[in-house]
Amino acid sequence: MSVSRHPVALSIERQVGKSTRLLATVMALPLIDGIFPALVLAGALTYPFGIIETGLLVFGGSATVAVILAEMDGSPRDIVPSILLLGLVLVPVAALEAALAPTIESMLDMPTFQRFAGLVIVAVAAKTASARVGEYLPRPAVIIGLGLVASFQPGALDVAVTTDPVLIAKAAATAGVGVAFALGVALAGPQLRGAVDIDRFRFGSSVALGMLALSVLQLMPTEAPVALGVLVVTAVFSFDPDGSPMAAEEHDADDDAAAESDSADEAVPEPDPTPASGSGVPAVADGGDEPDGDAYRYPSSEDSRLPWL
């Protein structure tokens, strides 16, 4: 990518290309890989601020920020319609997957599946933080598939489709939060480009995903929105008002001038170290008539120690 080599977005870019298709794939990946249904089944939307945390970290997140700011070079007027069109697809699909969640839940041992749901968030956080670590981790869909196999209960199979309108509304709102976040980044894109350290935001988002995983696993002894707080602090520390695109261009121009200066210095020939005479003794500059000028000349007395020894 042109500005930030985001591991997740970069791997998707190699498969689908750049710009709008890349953004659509990044934001729809939680629905495709099964991350969002797993979080719905694990009860991530039942926690306080769970809708906001899941929407910002799963549908939004650092990959969405990296794609909008690094790859989509158009004006907000060009980018916003694409995001709105994408939202018309994401919100209904998220609601549909949430509608099927109660039926799937009746077939699973939820405590077991909840552990795999937390594990998949940890894997996504690791992939976000480091591309090298992500190479050794399985895909989220593989982890979720193993969780379905490990928690499957054939005796509790209920073929009747049951829906929870409240859960469906929460799922749609979660996807809407992600779309609204992408719209906000796109509208503020001219001010954010060059002023946001995308790599710093990426690392902070991975930490926030880790906090969300602890909440899903019920390992955090508080229901406070810790993941949301980490994400807010990350956004504050990633923003540099002085890092405008113009300042970045001036910095690049200064670097180029410095590189040319260094090249010119390297082109200056070095003094010839060849001795002035064939005796093998290095030549020493004459100090003239000044008393201190003979400090590095040959000593006057034969028993004096040579200065180069």
Helices and strands as residue ranges (DSSP letters): H 7-16, H 19-33, H 35-42, G 44-46, H 50-54, I 55-60, H 61-70, H 76-105, H 110-129, H 131-134, H 140-151, G 154-156, H 165-187, H 189-192, H 198-216, H 226-238, H 245-267, G 291-294
